[in-house]
Amino acid sequence: MSKIKGRNFENYVKKKLEREGYFVVRSAASKLPDLVALKGDEILLVECKFNNYLPESDRRALLRIKNLVPRARIILATHELGRVVFKEIE
């Protein structure tokens, strides 16, 4: 997938979360996670993958970040059947 398509998907997910009331910050460059979303006490670390593929190395890196912020939930935002789907990563 091209970087432009990936960035467009990240921006789409960011706007979707903002419409749901989250304050969302996008990571610079290609850092993990792509987005950090905050609403009340909720913290989401969101990795956006248009193709639904999260490399194991990225999953491990996200879990290491979660260890630093135990309340955070790791979310994979992906594209399925024309819509955004959020999947929690454990």
C-alpha positions as CSV (number, residue, x, y, z in Angstrom):
1,M,0.0,0.0,0.0
2,S,1.3,3.5,-0.8
3,K,2.2,5.9,1.9
4,I,-0.4,8.3,0.6
5,K,-3.1,5.7,0.9
6,G,-2.0,4.8,4.4
7,R,-1.9,8.4,5.5
8,N,-5.3,9.1,4.0
9,F,-6.7,6.1,5.9
10,E,-5.1,7.3,9.2
11,N,-6.7,10.8,8.6
12,Y,-10.0,9.1,7.9
13,V,-9.8,7.1,11.2
14,K,-8.7,10.2,13.1
15,K,-11.7,12.1,11.9
16,K,-14.0,9.2,12.7
17,L,-12.7,9.1,16.3
18,E,-13.0,12.8,16.6
19,R,-16.6,12.6,15.6
20,E,-17.1,10.0,18.4
21,G,-15.7,12.6,20.9
22,Y,-12.1,11.7,21.2
23,F,-9.2,14.1,21.2
24,V,-6.8,12.5,18.7
25,V,-3.1,13.1,18.0
26,R,-1.4,11.7,15.0
27,S,2.2,10.4,15.4
28,A,4.9,12.0,13.3
29,A,6.4,10.0,10.4
30,S,5.9,6.2,10.7
31,K,6.0,5.9,14.5
32,L,4.0,3.5,16.6
33,P,1.1,4.0,17.3
34,D,-0.3,5.9,14.4
35,L,-2.9,7.7,16.6
36,V,-3.4,8.3,20.3
37,A,-7.0,8.9,21.2
38,L,-8.3,10.3,24.5
39,K,-11.8,10.6,25.9
40,G,-12.4,10.9,29.6
41,D,-10.3,8.2,31.3
42,E,-10.1,6.2,28.1
43,I,-6.7,6.0,26.2
44,L,-6.5,4.3,22.8
45,L,-3.3,3.5,21.1
46,V,-4.5,3.1,17.5
47,E,-2.5,1.4,14.7
48,C,-4.1,1.9,11.3
49,K,-3.7,-0.9,8.7
50,F,-5.9,-0.6,5.6
51,N,-5.0,-4.2,4.6
52,N,-5.7,-5.7,8.1
53,Y,-2.1,-6.9,8.5
54,L,-0.2,-6.1,11.7
55,P,3.3,-7.4,11.7
56,E,4.3,-9.3,14.8
57,S,7.1,-6.9,15.5
58,D,4.6,-4.0,15.5
59,R,2.3,-5.9,17.8
60,R,5.1,-6.5,20.2
61,A,6.2,-2.9,20.1
62,L,2.7,-1.7,20.9
63,L,2.4,-4.2,23.8
64,R,5.7,-2.7,25.2
65,I,4.2,0.8,25.0
66,K,1.0,-0.5,26.7
67,N,3.3,-1.8,29.6
68,L,4.2,1.9,30.1
69,V,0.6,3.0,30.1
70,P,-1.4,0.0,31.6
71,R,-4.8,1.7,31.2
72,A,-4.3,2.1,27.4
73,R,-6.1,-0.2,25.0
74,I,-4.3,-1.2,21.8
75,I,-6.6,-0.9,18.8
76,L,-6.1,-2.1,15.2
77,A,-8.1,0.1,12.9
78,T,-8.6,-1.7,9.6
79,H,-10.8,-1.5,6.5
80,E,-13.3,-4.3,5.8
81,L,-16.2,-4.3,3.3
82,G,-16.0,-0.6,2.8
83,R,-16.0,0.5,6.5
84,V,-13.6,1.0,9.3
85,V,-13.4,-1.8,11.9
86,F,-11.7,-1.4,15.3
87,K,-10.2,-4.6,16.8
88,E,-8.6,-4.7,20.2
89,I,-5.2,-6.3,20.4
90,E,-4.3,-8.3,23.5
